[in-house]
Amino acid sequence: MKDIRKQILKYLETNSRADLGELSVLLGCEEAEIANEIADMEREGIICGYHTLIDWEKAGDDHVNALIEVRVTPQREKGFDKTAERICNYPEVNAVYLISGAYDLLVTLEGKTLLEVSRFVSAKLSSIDEVISTTTHFILKKYKDHGTMLAKKSKPERMAVTP
């Protein structure tokens, strides 16, 4: 991958609303070159989308986020892919990852209540034939998400010492 592409991607990963003029100054390139590279990477599927990180608690819209570990029986010649694709199709699901360890898949989702998430797990996930077991973890508070600090930094507890 060209060095300019890596630099563009690293910058866009932390600031998807990057201004082309700002990028051209930072990277020492013409705006048109950067715009063309971004368009090419979107077309090639390297850049898959742009997201806005929202602190819903501060926005006054409470909902529940959960991480669900799923143990699956892999299918012949398909492995975990068919089951993962099926889980991906549920609109409640934000992400599905193949992971190492005691479980095979990690599913992230959000719902309005703990009960809604629990019902999704029992009615939809657990009813899939290949699913052996699940463990649900509810996210109680986010301190940092996608590289962005969400929690307020605490003030120093010690008083400043002055001469």
DSSP file (Angstrom, degrees, kcal/mol; ACC not computed):
  #  RESIDUE AA STRUCTURE BP1 BP2  ACC     N-H-->O    O-->H-N    N-H-->O    O-->H-N    TCO  KAPPA ALPHA  PHI   PSI    X-CA   Y-CA   Z-CA
    1    1 A M              0   0    0      0, 0.0     5,-0.0     0, 0.0     0, 0.0   0.000 360.0 360.0 360.0 137.3    0.0    0.0    0.0
    2    2 A K     >  -     0   0    0      1,-0.1     4,-1.8     2,-0.0     3,-0.3  -0.284 360.0-123.0 -61.8 146.6    1.3    3.4   -0.9
    3    3 A D  H  > S+     0   0    0      1,-0.2     4,-2.3     2,-0.2     5,-0.2   0.875 111.3  57.3 -59.1 -39.5    2.6    5.5    2.0
    4    4 A I  H  > S+     0   0    0      1,-0.2     4,-2.4     2,-0.2    -1,-0.2   0.886 105.0  52.3 -61.6 -38.0    0.1    8.3    1.2
    5    5 A R  H  > S+     0   0    0     -3,-0.3     4,-2.9     2,-0.2    -1,-0.2   0.930 108.3  49.9 -63.4 -45.1   -2.8    5.9    1.6
    6    6 A K  H  X S+     0   0    0     -4,-1.8     4,-2.5     1,-0.2    -2,-0.2   0.908 111.5  48.8 -60.2 -41.9   -1.6    4.7    5.0
    7    7 A Q  H  X S+     0   0    0     -4,-2.3     4,-1.9     2,-0.2    -1,-0.2   0.914 112.1  48.3 -65.6 -42.4   -1.3    8.3    6.2
    8    8 A I  H  X S+     0   0    0     -4,-2.4     4,-2.9     1,-0.2     5,-0.2   0.935 112.8  48.7 -61.8 -46.4   -4.8    9.2    4.9
    9    9 A L  H  X S+     0   0    0     -4,-2.9     4,-2.1     1,-0.2    -2,-0.2   0.906 109.4  51.5 -62.7 -42.8   -6.3    6.1    6.5
   10   10 A K  H  X S+     0   0    0     -4,-2.5     4,-0.8    -5,-0.2    -1,-0.2   0.902 114.1  44.4 -61.5 -40.0   -4.6    6.7    9.9
   11   11 A Y  H >X S+     0   0    0     -4,-1.9     4,-1.6     1,-0.2     3,-0.7   0.933 113.8  48.4 -70.5 -45.4   -5.9   10.3    9.9
   12   12 A L  H 3< S+     0   0    0     -4,-2.9    -2,-0.2     1,-0.2    -1,-0.2   0.803 101.8  65.5 -65.7 -28.7   -9.5    9.4    8.7
   13   13 A E  H 3< S+     0   0    0     -4,-2.1    -1,-0.2    -5,-0.2     3,-0.2   0.858 113.7  30.6 -62.8 -34.5   -9.7    6.6   11.4
   14   14 A T  H << S+     0   0    0     -4,-0.8    -1,-0.2    -3,-0.7    -2,-0.2   0.636 135.5  27.1 -97.9 -16.4   -9.5    9.2   14.1
   15   15 A N    ><  +     0   0    0     -4,-1.6     3,-1.3    -5,-0.1    -1,-0.2  -0.661  58.9 175.1-147.7  85.7  -11.3   12.0   12.3
   16   16 A S  T 3  S+     0   0    0      1,-0.3    -4,-0.1    35,-0.3    -1,-0.1   0.631  80.8  62.7 -70.2 -11.9  -13.7   10.9    9.6
   17   17 A R  T 3  S+     0   0    0     -5,-0.1    -1,-0.3     2,-0.0    -5,-0.1   0.046  76.3 156.0 -97.8  25.7  -14.7   14.5    9.0
   18   18 A A    <   -     0   0    0     -3,-1.3     2,-0.4     1,-0.1    -6,-0.0  -0.216  43.5-124.9 -57.2 138.0  -11.3   15.5    7.9
   19   19 A D     >  -     0   0    0      1,-0.1     4,-2.6     2,-0.0     5,-0.2  -0.698  10.2-136.3 -83.4 134.2  -11.1   18.6    5.6
   20   20 A L  H  > S+     0   0    0     -2,-0.4     4,-2.5     1,-0.2     5,-0.2   0.867 105.6  53.5 -60.8 -36.6   -9.2   17.9    2.4
   21   21 A G  H  > S+     0   0    0      2,-0.2     4,-1.8     1,-0.2    -1,-0.2   0.916 109.6  47.4 -63.2 -43.2   -7.4   21.2    2.7
   22   22 A E  H  > S+     0   0    0      1,-0.2     4,-2.5     2,-0.2    -2,-0.2   0.917 112.8  49.3 -63.6 -44.2   -6.2   20.3    6.2
   23   23 A L  H  X S+     0   0    0     -4,-2.6     4,-2.7     1,-0.2     5,-0.2   0.896 107.8  54.0 -62.4 -40.5   -5.1   16.8    5.0
   24   24 A S  H  X>S+     0   0    0     -4,-2.5     5,-1.5     1,-0.2     4,-1.1   0.886 111.4  45.3 -64.1 -37.5   -3.2   18.3    2.0
   25   25 A V  H  <5S+     0   0    0     -4,-1.8    -2,-0.2     3,-0.2    -1,-0.2   0.939 115.0  47.2 -68.8 -46.9   -1.2   20.6    4.4
   26   26 A L  H  <5S+     0   0    0     -4,-2.5    -2,-0.2     1,-0.2    -1,-0.2   0.878 122.4  34.3 -61.9 -39.2   -0.5   17.8    6.9
   27   27 A L  H  <5S-     0   0    0     -4,-2.7    -1,-0.2    -5,-0.2    -2,-0.2   0.529 104.3-123.4 -97.9  -7.0    0.6   15.3    4.2
   28   28 A G  T  <5S+     0   0    0     -4,-1.1     2,-0.3    -5,-0.2    -3,-0.2   0.881  70.2 118.0  68.6  38.3    2.2   17.7    1.8
   29   29 A C  S   <S-     0   0    0     -5,-1.5    -1,-0.2    -6,-0.2     2,-0.2  -0.825  70.5 -90.8-129.5 167.7    0.0   16.8   -1.2
   30   30 A E     >  -     0   0    0     -2,-0.3     4,-1.8     1,-0.1     3,-0.2  -0.517  32.9-123.3 -75.9 148.6   -2.5   18.4   -3.4
   31   31 A E  H  > S+     0   0    0      1,-0.2     4,-2.9     2,-0.2     5,-0.2   0.891 112.1  56.3 -57.4 -40.9   -6.2   18.2   -2.4
   32   32 A A  H  > S+     0   0    0      1,-0.2     4,-2.4     2,-0.2    -1,-0.2   0.883 105.4  51.0 -61.8 -39.3   -7.1   16.6   -5.7
   33   33 A E  H  > S+     0   0    0      2,-0.2     4,-2.3     1,-0.2    -1,-0.2   0.921 112.6  45.8 -63.9 -43.6   -4.5   13.8   -5.1
   34   34 A I  H  X S+     0   0    0     -4,-1.8     4,-2.6     2,-0.2    -2,-0.2   0.921 112.3  50.6 -65.6 -44.2   -6.0   13.1   -1.6
   35   35 A A  H  X S+     0   0    0     -4,-2.9     4,-2.4     1,-0.2    -2,-0.2   0.902 111.7  48.6 -60.6 -41.2   -9.6   13.2   -2.9
   36   36 A N  H  X S+     0   0    0     -4,-2.4     4,-2.5    -5,-0.2    -1,-0.2   0.906 111.1  49.5 -65.8 -42.0   -8.7   10.7   -5.7
   37   37 A E  H  X S+     0   0    0     -4,-2.3     4,-2.6     2,-0.2    -2,-0.2   0.920 112.1  48.3 -62.6 -43.7   -7.0    8.4   -3.2
   38   38 A I  H  X S+     0   0    0     -4,-2.6     4,-2.2     2,-0.2    -2,-0.2   0.929 112.4  48.6 -62.6 -45.6  -10.0    8.5   -0.9
   39   39 A A  H  X S+     0   0    0     -4,-2.4     4,-2.3     1,-0.2    -2,-0.2   0.906 112.1  49.5 -61.5 -41.7  -12.4    7.8   -3.8
   40   40 A D  H  X S+     0   0    0     -4,-2.5     4,-2.3     1,-0.2    -2,-0.2   0.912 110.8  49.3 -63.2 -42.8  -10.2    4.9   -5.0
   41   41 A M  H  <>S+     0   0    0     -4,-2.6     5,-2.0     2,-0.2     6,-1.6   0.843 110.8  50.4 -68.2 -32.4  -10.1    3.4   -1.5
   42   42 A E  H ><5S+     0   0    0     -4,-2.2     3,-0.8     4,-0.2    -1,-0.2   0.926 112.2  47.2 -66.4 -44.8  -13.9    3.7   -1.2
   43   43 A R  H 3<5S+     0   0    0     -4,-2.3    -2,-0.2     1,-0.2    -1,-0.2   0.872 112.0  50.1 -63.4 -38.3  -14.3    2.0   -4.5
   44   44 A E  T 3<5S-     0   0    0     -4,-2.3    -1,-0.2    -5,-0.2    -2,-0.2   0.540 114.7-115.8 -79.6  -7.2  -11.9   -0.8   -3.6
   45   45 A G  T < 5S+     0   0    0     -3,-0.8    -3,-0.2    -4,-0.5    -2,-0.1   0.618  85.0 117.9  81.7  12.3  -13.6   -1.4   -0.3
   46   46 A I  S   <S+     0   0    0     -5,-2.0     2,-0.7     1,-0.2    -4,-0.2   0.925  77.3  47.6 -73.8 -46.8  -10.6   -0.3    1.8
   47   47 A I  S    S+     0   0    0     -6,-1.6    -2,-0.3    -9,-0.2    -1,-0.2  -0.875  74.3 178.6 -92.3 114.8  -12.7    2.5    3.3
   48   48 A C        -     0   0    0     -2,-0.7     2,-0.3     1,-0.3    -1,-0.1   0.600  53.8 -40.5 -97.7 -13.9  -15.9    0.7    4.3
   49   49 A G        -     0   0    0      2,-0.0     2,-0.4     0, 0.0    -1,-0.3  -0.942  51.2-104.6 167.4 173.2  -17.9    3.6    5.8
   50   50 A Y        -     0   0    0     -2,-0.3     2,-0.3    -3,-0.1   -37,-0.1  -0.982  33.2-167.2-126.8 137.6  -17.8    6.7    8.0
   51   51 A H        -     0   0    0     -2,-0.4     2,-0.5     2,-0.0   -35,-0.3  -0.918  16.7-143.9-130.2 151.0  -19.2    6.8   11.6
   52   52 A T        -     0   0    0     -2,-0.3     2,-0.6   -36,-0.1    -2,-0.0  -0.958  18.9-140.0-111.2 129.2  -20.0    9.3   14.2
   53   53 A L        -     0   0    0     -2,-0.5     2,-0.4    93,-0.1    92,-0.0  -0.803  25.1-173.1 -91.5 120.6  -19.3    8.4   17.8
   54   54 A I        -     0   0    0     -2,-0.6     2,-1.2     4,-0.0     3,-0.1  -0.937  27.7-140.6-119.7 134.8  -22.2    9.7   20.0
   55   55 A D     >  -     0   0    0     -2,-0.4     4,-1.4     1,-0.2     3,-0.5  -0.783  23.3-173.7 -89.4  92.9  -22.4    9.6   23.8
   56   56 A W  T  4>S+     0   0    0     -2,-1.2     5,-2.4     1,-0.2     4,-0.5   0.779  77.8  62.2 -64.2 -28.1  -26.1    8.7   24.0
   57   57 A E  T >45S+     0   0    0      1,-0.2     3,-1.0     2,-0.2    -1,-0.2   0.933 106.7  44.1 -63.4 -44.5  -26.2    9.1   27.7
   58   58 A K  T 345S+     0   0    0     -3,-0.5    -1,-0.2     1,-0.2    -2,-0.2   0.799 108.8  58.4 -68.6 -28.2  -25.3   12.8   27.4
   59   59 A A  T 3<5S-     0   0    0     -4,-1.4    -1,-0.2     2,-0.1    -2,-0.2   0.545 116.2-116.8 -78.2  -6.4  -27.8   13.1   24.5
   60   60 A G  T < 5S+     0   0    0     -3,-1.0     2,-0.6    -4,-0.5    -3,-0.2   0.684  78.9 120.2  81.2  18.4  -30.5   11.9   26.9
   61   61 A D      < -     0   0    0     -5,-2.4     2,-0.3     2,-0.0    -1,-0.2  -0.857  48.2-160.2-118.6  95.6  -31.3    8.7   25.0
   62   62 A D        +     0   0    0     -2,-0.6     2,-0.3    -5,-0.1    -5,-0.0  -0.546  23.3 149.4 -78.5 135.8  -30.7    5.7   27.2
   63   63 A H        -     0   0    0     -2,-0.3     2,-0.4     2,-0.0    49,-0.2  -0.958  41.1-106.7-154.0 171.3  -30.2    2.3   25.7
   64   64 A V  E     -A  111   0A   0     47,-3.2    47,-2.4    -2,-0.3     2,-0.4  -0.854  21.2-160.9-109.6 132.0  -28.3   -0.8   26.6
   65   65 A N  E     -AB 110 139A   0     74,-0.6    74,-2.9    -2,-0.4     2,-0.3  -0.891  15.7-174.7-107.3 142.4  -25.1   -2.1   24.9
   66   66 A A  E     -AB 109 138A   0     43,-2.6    43,-2.0    -2,-0.4     2,-0.5  -0.985  23.5-149.8-139.7 148.8  -24.1   -5.7   25.2
   67   67 A L  E     -AB 108 137A   0     70,-3.1    70,-3.1    -2,-0.3     2,-0.5  -0.978  21.3-165.7-111.3 126.3  -21.2   -8.0   24.2
   68   68 A I  E     -AB 107 136A   0     39,-3.2    39,-2.9    -2,-0.5     2,-0.4  -0.956   9.3-152.5-121.3 119.3  -22.3  -11.6   23.6
   69   69 A E  E     -AB 106 135A   0     66,-2.9    66,-2.1    -2,-0.5     2,-0.5  -0.744  17.9-164.2 -86.2 134.2  -19.9  -14.4   23.4
   70   70 A V  E     -AB 105 134A   0     35,-2.8    35,-2.4    -2,-0.4    34,-1.9  -0.978  13.6-154.5-127.4 126.5  -21.2  -17.2   21.3
   71   71 A R  E     - B   0 133A   0     62,-3.0    61,-3.2    -2,-0.5    62,-1.2  -0.875  25.9-174.2 -97.4 129.9  -19.9  -20.8   21.1
   72   72 A V  E     - B   0 131A   0     -2,-0.5    59,-0.2    59,-0.3    58,-0.1  -0.916  31.4-125.8-129.1 147.0  -20.8  -22.4   17.7
   73   73 A T        -     0   0    0     57,-2.8    -2,-0.0    -2,-0.3     2,-0.0  -0.849  40.2-128.1 -85.5 115.9  -20.5  -25.8   16.1
   74   74 A P        -     0   0    0      0, 0.0     2,-0.3     0, 0.0     6,-0.2  -0.340  20.3-125.7 -66.9 148.3  -18.6  -25.0   12.9
   75   75 A Q  B >>  -D   79   0B   0      4,-2.9     4,-2.8     1,-0.1     3,-1.4  -0.698  31.9 -89.9 -97.2 147.8  -20.2  -26.3    9.6
   76   76 A R  T 34 S-     0   0    0     -2,-0.3    -1,-0.1     1,-0.3     0, 0.0  -0.312 107.4  -8.0 -57.1 128.7  -18.4  -28.5    7.1
   77   77 A E  T 34 S+     0   0    0      1,-0.2    -1,-0.3    -2,-0.0    -2,-0.0   0.348 133.4  65.4  64.8  -3.7  -16.6  -26.5    4.5
   78   78 A K  T X4 S-     0   0    0     -3,-1.4     3,-1.7     1,-0.2     4,-0.3   0.565  75.2-172.9-115.9 -18.8  -18.2  -23.3    5.8
   79   79 A G  B 3<  -D   75   0B   0     -4,-2.8    -4,-2.9     1,-0.3     4,-0.2  -0.407  69.0 -29.1  60.4-126.8  -16.6  -23.1    9.3
   80   80 A F  T 3> S+     0   0    0     -6,-0.2     4,-2.6    -2,-0.2    -1,-0.3   0.505 117.5  94.0 -97.9  -8.0  -18.2  -20.3   11.3
   81   81 A D  H <> S+     0   0    0     -3,-1.7     4,-2.8     1,-0.2     5,-0.2   0.877  81.7  49.2 -59.0 -46.3  -19.0  -18.1    8.2
   82   82 A K  H  > S+     0   0    0     -4,-0.3     4,-1.9     1,-0.2    -1,-0.2   0.917 115.3  44.0 -63.4 -43.1  -22.6  -19.2    7.6
   83   83 A T  H  > S+     0   0    0     -4,-0.2     4,-2.3     2,-0.2    -1,-0.2   0.914 114.0  50.6 -66.9 -42.5  -23.6  -18.8   11.3
   84   84 A A  H  X S+     0   0    0     -4,-2.6     4,-2.4     1,-0.2    -2,-0.2   0.913 109.9  50.4 -61.7 -42.8  -21.8  -15.4   11.5
   85   85 A E  H  X S+     0   0    0     -4,-2.8     4,-1.1    -5,-0.2    -1,-0.2   0.895 109.3  51.6 -62.4 -39.9  -23.5  -14.2    8.3
   86   86 A R  H >< S+     0   0    0     -4,-1.9     3,-0.6    -5,-0.2     4,-0.3   0.925 111.2  46.8 -62.3 -44.4  -26.9  -15.2    9.7
   87   87 A I  H >< S+     0   0    0     -4,-2.3     3,-1.6     1,-0.2     6,-0.2   0.886 106.2  59.8 -65.1 -38.6  -26.2  -13.3   13.0
   88   88 A C  H 3< S+     0   0    0     -4,-2.4    -1,-0.2     1,-0.3    -2,-0.2   0.787  94.1  66.6 -58.5 -28.6  -25.1  -10.3   11.0
   89   89 A N  T << S+     0   0    0     -4,-1.1    -1,-0.3    -3,-0.6    -2,-0.2   0.626  75.6  98.7 -74.2 -13.2  -28.5  -10.1    9.3
   90   90 A Y  S X  S-     0   0    0     -3,-1.6     3,-1.3    -4,-0.3    -3,-0.0  -0.623  72.4-141.3 -74.6 130.2  -30.3   -9.2   12.5
   91   91 A P  T 3  S+     0   0    0      0, 0.0    -1,-0.1     0, 0.0    -3,-0.0   0.757  98.2  62.7 -65.4 -23.5  -30.8   -5.4   12.6
   92   92 A E  T 3  S+     0   0    0     17,-0.1    18,-1.3     2,-0.0     2,-0.4   0.742  85.3  94.0 -70.2 -22.3  -30.1   -5.2   16.4
   93   93 A V  E <   +C  109   0A   0     -3,-1.3    16,-0.3    -6,-0.2     3,-0.1  -0.574  47.6 179.8 -81.4 127.2  -26.5   -6.5   15.8
   94   94 A N  E     -     0   0A   0     14,-3.1     2,-0.3    -2,-0.4    15,-0.2   0.830  67.8  -2.7 -90.1 -38.6  -23.8   -3.9   15.4
   95   95 A A  E     -C  108   0A   0     13,-1.5    13,-2.5     2,-0.0     2,-0.4  -0.995  50.8-159.5-154.6 152.4  -20.8   -6.2   14.9
   96   96 A V  E     -C  107   0A   0     -2,-0.3     2,-0.4    11,-0.2    11,-0.2  -0.991  17.2-175.6-136.1 128.5  -19.8   -9.8   14.7
   97   97 A Y  E     -C  106   0A   0      9,-2.4     9,-2.5    -2,-0.4     2,-0.5  -0.964  26.2-132.6-125.7 139.8  -16.2  -11.0   15.2
   98   98 A L  E     -C  105   0A   0     -2,-0.4     2,-0.3     7,-0.2     7,-0.2  -0.822  41.7-176.8 -83.4 126.7  -14.5  -14.4   15.0
   99   99 A I        -     0   0    0      5,-3.0     2,-0.2    -2,-0.5    -2,-0.0  -0.798  25.1-120.8-126.7 164.5  -12.4  -14.6   18.1
  100  100 A S        +     0   0    0     -2,-0.3     3,-0.3     2,-0.0     2,-0.3  -0.611  69.2  50.0 -96.0 164.5  -10.0  -16.9   19.8
  101  101 A G  S    S-     0   0    0     -2,-0.2    -2,-0.0     1,-0.2     0, 0.0  -0.764 110.6 -24.1 111.8-155.8  -10.5  -18.5   23.2
  102  102 A A  S    S+     0   0    0     -2,-0.3     2,-0.3   -31,-0.0    -1,-0.2   0.747 125.7  50.2 -70.6 -24.8  -13.3  -20.3   24.8
  103  103 A Y        -     0   0    0     -3,-0.3   -32,-0.2     1,-0.1     3,-0.1  -0.736  67.4-149.6-113.1 164.0  -15.9  -18.8   22.5
  104  104 A D  S    S+     0   0    0    -34,-1.9    -5,-3.0    -2,-0.3     2,-0.3   0.814  75.6  32.7-101.6 -39.2  -16.0  -18.5   18.8
  105  105 A L  E     -AC  70  98A   0    -35,-2.4   -35,-2.8    -7,-0.2     2,-0.5  -0.916  57.5-154.4-124.3 148.1  -17.9  -15.3   18.0
  106  106 A L  E     -AC  69  97A   0     -9,-2.5    -9,-2.4    -2,-0.3     2,-0.5  -0.990  17.3-168.3-119.4 121.7  -18.3  -12.0   19.7
  107  107 A V  E     -AC  68  96A   0    -39,-2.9   -39,-3.2    -2,-0.5     2,-0.4  -0.924   4.1-162.8-112.3 130.7  -21.5  -10.2   18.9
  108  108 A T  E     +AC  67  95A   0    -13,-2.5   -14,-3.1    -2,-0.5   -13,-1.5  -0.934  22.6 152.3-111.7 138.6  -22.1   -6.5   19.9
  109  109 A L  E     -AC  66  93A   0    -43,-2.0   -43,-2.6    -2,-0.4     2,-0.3  -0.968  29.2-139.9-153.5 168.2  -25.6   -5.1   19.9
  110  110 A E  E     +A   65   0A   0    -18,-1.3     2,-0.3    -2,-0.3   -45,-0.2  -0.978  18.9 170.6-134.9 151.9  -27.8   -2.5   21.5
  111  111 A G  E     -A   64   0A   0    -47,-2.4   -47,-3.2    -2,-0.3     3,-0.1  -0.888  44.7-105.6-146.2 175.0  -31.4   -2.5   22.7
  112  112 A K  S    S+     0   0    0     -2,-0.3     2,-0.3   -49,-0.2   -47,-0.1   0.838  98.3   9.8 -76.3 -32.9  -33.7   -0.2   24.6
  113  113 A T  S  > S-     0   0    0    -49,-0.1     4,-1.9   -50,-0.1     5,-0.2  -0.905  74.7-107.7-141.4 166.9  -33.6   -2.3   27.8
  114  114 A L  H  > S+     0   0    0     -2,-0.3     4,-2.7     1,-0.2     5,-0.2   0.886 120.8  54.6 -60.2 -38.9  -31.8   -5.3   29.4
  115  115 A L  H  > S+     0   0    0      2,-0.2     4,-2.7     1,-0.2    -1,-0.2   0.903 104.8  52.3 -63.5 -42.1  -35.0   -7.3   28.9
  116  116 A E  H  > S+     0   0    0      2,-0.2     4,-1.9     1,-0.2    -1,-0.2   0.917 112.2  45.4 -61.4 -43.5  -35.0   -6.5   25.1
  117  117 A V  H  X S+     0   0    0     -4,-1.9     4,-2.3     2,-0.2    -2,-0.2   0.919 112.7  51.4 -65.0 -43.7  -31.4   -7.7   24.8
  118  118 A S  H  X S+     0   0    0     -4,-2.7     4,-2.5     1,-0.2     5,-0.2   0.894 109.5  50.0 -60.7 -40.8  -32.0  -10.8   26.9
  119  119 A R  H  X S+     0   0    0     -4,-2.7     4,-3.1     2,-0.2     5,-0.5   0.888 108.3  53.2 -65.7 -38.5  -35.0  -11.7   24.7
  120  120 A F  H  X>S+     0   0    0     -4,-1.9     4,-2.2    -5,-0.2     5,-1.8   0.937 111.2  46.6 -60.0 -45.8  -32.9  -11.2   21.5
  121  121 A V  I  <>S+     0   0    0     -4,-2.3     5,-3.0     3,-0.2     6,-0.2   0.939 119.4  38.6 -63.2 -47.2  -30.3  -13.6   22.9
  122  122 A S  I  <5S+     0   0    0     -4,-2.5    -2,-0.2     3,-0.2    -1,-0.2   0.897 125.1  35.6 -74.2 -39.2  -32.8  -16.3   24.0
  123  123 A A  I  <5S+     0   0    0     -4,-3.1    -3,-0.2    -5,-0.2    -2,-0.2   0.855 133.0  18.5 -84.6 -35.3  -35.3  -16.0   21.1
  124  124 A K  I  <5S+     0   0    0     -4,-2.2     4,-0.3    -5,-0.5    -3,-0.2   0.881 128.2  35.7-106.0 -52.5  -33.0  -15.3   18.2
  125  125 A L  I > <S+     0   0    0     -5,-1.8     3,-1.6     1,-0.2     6,-0.2   0.963 119.2  46.3 -70.1 -51.0  -29.4  -16.3   19.0
  126  126 A S  T 3 <S+     0   0    0     -5,-3.0    -1,-0.2     1,-0.3    -4,-0.1   0.707 104.8  63.4 -67.6 -18.5  -30.0  -19.3   21.1
  127  127 A S  T 3  S+     0   0    0     -6,-0.2     2,-0.4     3,-0.0    -1,-0.3   0.572  75.8 105.3 -83.8  -7.5  -32.5  -20.7   18.6
  128  128 A I  S X  S-     0   0    0     -3,-1.6     3,-1.6    -4,-0.3    -4,-0.0  -0.608  74.2-134.9 -73.1 128.0  -29.9  -21.1   15.9
  129  129 A D  T 3  S+     0   0    0     -2,-0.4    -1,-0.1     1,-0.3   -56,-0.0   0.831 101.3  52.3 -54.8 -38.5  -29.0  -24.8   15.6
  130  130 A E  T 3  S+     0   0    0    -58,-0.1   -57,-2.8     2,-0.0     2,-0.5   0.632  85.7 100.3 -77.1 -13.0  -25.3  -24.3   15.4
  131  131 A V  E <   +B   72   0A   0     -3,-1.6   -59,-0.3   -59,-0.2     3,-0.1  -0.633  44.2 177.0 -79.2 121.5  -25.2  -22.1   18.6
  132  132 A I  E     -     0   0A   0    -61,-3.2     2,-0.3    -2,-0.5   -60,-0.2   0.875  62.6 -19.2 -89.1 -45.8  -24.0  -24.2   21.5
  133  133 A S  E     -B   71   0A   0    -62,-1.2   -62,-3.0     2,-0.0    -1,-0.3  -0.986  54.1-152.3-159.2 163.2  -24.0  -21.5   24.2
  134  134 A T  E     -B   70   0A   0     -2,-0.3     2,-0.4   -64,-0.2   -64,-0.2  -0.969   2.6-161.2-138.3 154.4  -23.9  -17.8   24.9
  135  135 A T  E     -B   69   0A   0    -66,-2.1   -66,-2.9    -2,-0.3     2,-0.5  -0.984  16.0-151.9-134.8 126.9  -22.7  -15.5   27.6
  136  136 A T  E     -B   68   0A   0     -2,-0.4     2,-0.5   -68,-0.2   -68,-0.2  -0.849   9.9-172.4-105.8 132.1  -24.0  -11.9   27.7
  137  137 A H  E     -B   67   0A   0    -70,-3.1   -70,-3.1    -2,-0.5     2,-0.4  -0.988  14.2-148.1-120.0 122.4  -22.0   -9.0   29.2
  138  138 A F  E     -B   66   0A   0     -2,-0.5     2,-0.7   -72,-0.2   -72,-0.2  -0.760  16.1-128.3 -90.7 135.0  -23.9   -5.7   29.5
  139  139 A I  E     -B   65   0A   0    -74,-2.9   -74,-0.6    -2,-0.4     3,-0.1  -0.735  26.7-179.0 -82.9 117.7  -21.8   -2.5   29.1
  140  140 A L        +     0   0    0     -2,-0.7     2,-0.3     1,-0.3    -1,-0.2   0.820  65.7   0.4 -89.5 -34.4  -22.4   -0.4   32.2
  141  141 A K        -     0   0    0     10,-0.0     2,-0.5     0, 0.0    -1,-0.3  -0.973  61.8-139.8-156.3 139.8  -20.3    2.6   31.3
  142  142 A K        +     0   0    0     -2,-0.3     3,-0.1     1,-0.2    -3,-0.0  -0.899  20.8 170.5-103.9 127.9  -18.0    3.6   28.5
  143  143 A Y  S    S+     0   0    0     -2,-0.5     7,-3.0     1,-0.4     8,-1.6   0.754  76.2   8.0 -99.4 -36.0  -14.8    5.3   29.4
  144  144 A K  E     -E  149   0C   0      5,-0.3    -1,-0.4     6,-0.2     2,-0.4  -0.985  65.6-178.8-148.8 135.4  -13.2    5.2   25.9
  145  145 A D  E >  S-E  148   0C   0      3,-2.6     3,-2.1    -2,-0.3   -92,-0.1  -0.993  71.2  -9.3-141.6 130.3  -14.7    4.1   22.6
  146  146 A H  T 3  S-     0   0    0     -2,-0.4     3,-0.1     1,-0.3    -1,-0.1   0.852 130.4 -53.3  51.5  38.3  -13.1    4.0   19.2
  147  147 A G  T 3  S+     0   0    0      1,-0.2     2,-0.5     0, 0.0    -1,-0.3   0.464 114.3 117.7  81.6   1.2  -10.0    5.8   20.6
  148  148 A T  E <   -E  145   0C   0     -3,-2.1    -3,-2.6     2,-0.0     2,-0.3  -0.889  64.9-127.6-108.1 129.5  -12.1    8.7   22.0
  149  149 A M  E     +E  144   0C   0     -2,-0.5    -5,-0.3    -5,-0.2     4,-0.1  -0.584  29.5 173.0 -72.3 127.9  -12.3    9.4   25.7
  150  150 A L        +     0   0    0     -7,-3.0     2,-0.2    -2,-0.3    -6,-0.2   0.723  54.1  78.3-105.7 -32.5  -15.9    9.6   26.9
  151  151 A A  S    S-     0   0    0     -8,-1.6     2,-0.1     1,-0.1    -8,-0.1  -0.543  89.1-106.9 -81.2 144.2  -15.5    9.9   30.6
  152  152 A K        -     0   0    0     -2,-0.2     2,-0.3     1,-0.1    -1,-0.1  -0.428  36.6-110.9 -65.5 141.2  -14.5   13.3   32.1
  153  153 A K        -     0   0    0     -2,-0.1     2,-0.1     1,-0.1    -1,-0.1  -0.578  36.4-118.7 -73.1 134.8  -11.0   13.4   33.4
  154  154 A S        -     0   0    0     -2,-0.3    -1,-0.1     1,-0.1     3,-0.1  -0.426  24.3-112.8 -76.1 150.5  -10.9   13.6   37.1
  155  155 A K        -     0   0    0      1,-0.1    -1,-0.1    -2,-0.1     0, 0.0  -0.507  44.5 -88.1 -77.5 149.0   -9.4   16.5   38.8
  156  156 A P        -     0   0    0      0, 0.0    -1,-0.1     0, 0.0     4,-0.1  -0.330  31.3-148.9 -58.0 137.7   -6.2   15.9   40.8
  157  157 A E  S    S+     0   0    0     -3,-0.1     2,-0.3     2,-0.1    -2,-0.0   0.723  74.1  78.5 -81.5 -22.4   -7.0   14.9   44.3
  158  158 A R  S    S-     0   0    0      1,-0.1     2,-0.2     3,-0.0     3,-0.0  -0.630  84.9-117.1 -90.0 145.7   -3.9   16.4   45.8
  159  159 A M        -     0   0    0     -2,-0.3     2,-0.2     1,-0.1    -2,-0.1  -0.538  36.3-102.8 -76.3 145.9   -3.6   20.1   46.4
  160  160 A A        -     0   0    0     -2,-0.2     2,-0.6    -4,-0.1    -1,-0.1  -0.483  31.6-134.6 -69.3 136.6   -0.9   21.9   44.5
  161  161 A V        -     0   0    0     -2,-0.2    -1,-0.1    -3,-0.0    -3,-0.0  -0.837  24.6-172.8 -96.1 124.8    2.1   22.7   46.6
  162  162 A T              0   0    0     -2,-0.6     0, 0.0     1,-0.1     0, 0.0  -0.921 360.0 360.0-118.7 144.2    3.5   26.2   46.2
  163  163 A P              0   0    0      0, 0.0    -1,-0.1     0, 0.0    -2,-0.0   0.507 360.0 360.0 -73.4 360.0    6.6   27.6   47.6
